[in-house]
Amino acid sequence: MPVAKVGAVVLDCADPRALAGFYAGLVGGTIKDEGDWVDLQVPGGPVLAFQEAPGHVTPRWPAPDHSQQFHLDLTVEDLDAAEKEALALGAKPLETEDRSRTFRVYADPAGHPFCLCAC
């Protein structure tokens, strides 16, 4: 029997409102703004929370000497269409050249890596 369940996935960032807006554009949901903490209630998924972290240091990709710490895998039906939308919302391509793969890697506006996956 599990001891706990996932309540939220929390991302540190400099601007919680902006990053919540970016992810709301990608996955939908309802934003609840509490100032230096913003929740995104994702339909059918865990809460994504964004915490203001003064001095936030952007993860580097790829960098074996600097951990990315975590990343999100976001399942999509059409990689090309999802990529177009993600880039329009402010995502930056990190590893997208190999178009034969079932995933592509991007950074959100705060620098956190995430994958769009047609898996």
Secondary structure per residue as TSV (DSSP state, phi and psi in degrees):
chain	resnum	aa	ss	phi	psi
A	1	M	-	360.0	130.5
A	2	P	-	-67.6	151.4
A	3	V	S	-85.4	-28.8
A	4	A	-	-149.2	169.9
A	5	K	-	-128.2	158.4
A	6	V	-	-69.7	121.3
A	7	G	-	-91.9	-40.3
A	8	A	E	-163.5	153.7
A	9	V	E	-105.4	122.0
A	10	V	E	-109.5	129.7
A	11	L	E	-113.2	124.9
A	12	D	E	-75.9	145.1
A	13	C	E	-166.8	169.3
A	14	A	S	-80.8	-30.9
A	15	D	-	-132.8	89.2
A	16	P	H	-58.2	-38.7
A	17	R	H	-64.5	-45.4
A	18	A	H	-64.7	-42.7
A	19	L	H	-70.4	-36.6
A	20	A	H	-62.3	-39.8
A	21	G	H	-63.6	-39.6
A	22	F	H	-60.1	-51.1
A	23	Y	H	-69.3	-31.7
A	24	A	H	-62.3	-37.1
A	25	G	H	-66.3	-31.7
A	26	L	H	-81.6	-46.6
A	27	V	H	-115.8	-1.0
A	28	G	-	79.8	-169.8
A	29	G	-	111.5	178.4
A	30	T	E	-117.2	130.4
A	31	I	E	-92.5	132.7
A	32	K	E	-119.4	109.9
A	33	D	E	-95.5	120.8
A	34	E	-	-118.6	27.5
A	35	G	S	93.4	-104.0
A	36	D	S	-86.0	6.0
A	37	W	E	-137.9	128.6
A	38	V	E	-130.4	128.8
A	39	D	E	-100.6	143.5
A	40	L	E	-118.9	109.2
A	41	Q	E	-79.4	107.1
A	42	V	-	-92.4	126.0
A	43	P	T	-58.9	125.0
A	44	G	T	71.0	12.4
A	45	G	S	-140.1	179.7
A	46	P	-	-73.1	162.3
A	47	V	E	-68.6	134.0
A	48	L	E	-99.4	126.9
A	49	A	E	-118.7	147.7
A	50	F	E	-128.0	121.1
A	51	Q	E	-113.1	130.3
A	52	E	E	-66.2	127.3
A	53	A	-	-130.4	94.2
A	54	P	T	-56.0	136.4
A	55	G	T	78.5	15.3
A	56	H	-	-52.4	130.9
A	57	V	-	-104.4	124.6
A	58	T	-	-66.3	132.4
A	59	P	-	-61.8	155.1
A	60	R	-	-111.3	143.1
A	61	W	S	-132.4	139.1
A	62	P	S	-76.5	146.0
A	63	A	-	-151.9	93.1
A	64	P	T	-59.0	-23.2
A	65	D	T	-88.5	-3.2
A	66	H	S	-136.2	112.4
A	67	S	-	-64.1	140.5
A	68	Q	-	-77.5	-13.6
A	69	Q	-	75.2	-48.0
A	70	F	-	-169.6	168.4
A	71	H	-	-151.5	161.1
A	72	L	E	-101.2	137.1
A	73	D	E	-102.4	118.8
A	74	L	E	-110.3	117.4
A	75	T	E	-79.3	131.4
A	76	V	-	-132.0	159.8
A	77	E	S	-89.4	-33.8
A	78	D	-	-130.5	106.6
A	79	L	H	-59.9	-43.0
A	80	D	H	-64.2	-44.7
A	81	A	H	-66.7	-42.3
A	82	A	H	-65.6	-39.3
A	83	E	H	-60.9	-44.6
A	84	K	H	-57.3	-45.9
A	85	E	H	-66.4	-43.8
A	86	A	H	-61.0	-44.1
A	87	L	H	-65.0	-38.7
A	88	A	H	-64.0	-30.3
A	89	L	H	-80.7	-11.8
A	90	G	T	118.0	7.1
A	91	A	-	-67.4	151.4
A	92	K	E	-115.3	130.8
A	93	P	E	-68.4	135.1
A	94	L	E	-112.1	-45.5
A	95	E	E	-147.4	87.3
A	96	T	-	-130.4	2.7
A	97	E	-	-68.1	-38.6
A	98	D	-	-80.5	95.8
A	99	R	T	-77.2	-4.1
A	100	S	T	-85.2	-15.0
A	101	R	S	-76.8	161.7
A	102	T	S	-91.4	8.7
A	103	F	E	-147.7	157.9
A	104	R	E	-138.6	147.2
A	105	V	E	-109.1	135.4
A	106	Y	E	-134.9	170.6
A	107	A	E	-118.3	139.8
A	108	D	-	-74.8	174.9
A	109	P	T	-60.3	-20.1
A	110	A	T	-93.2	-0.5
A	111	G	S	97.0	-1.5
A	112	H	-	-71.7	131.7
A	113	P	E	-73.1	145.7
A	114	F	E	-149.0	156.6
A	115	C	E	-115.2	139.3
A	116	L	E	-95.5	125.2
A	117	C	E	-125.0	127.1
A	118	A	-	-106.2	67.5
A	119	C	-	-105.4	360.0
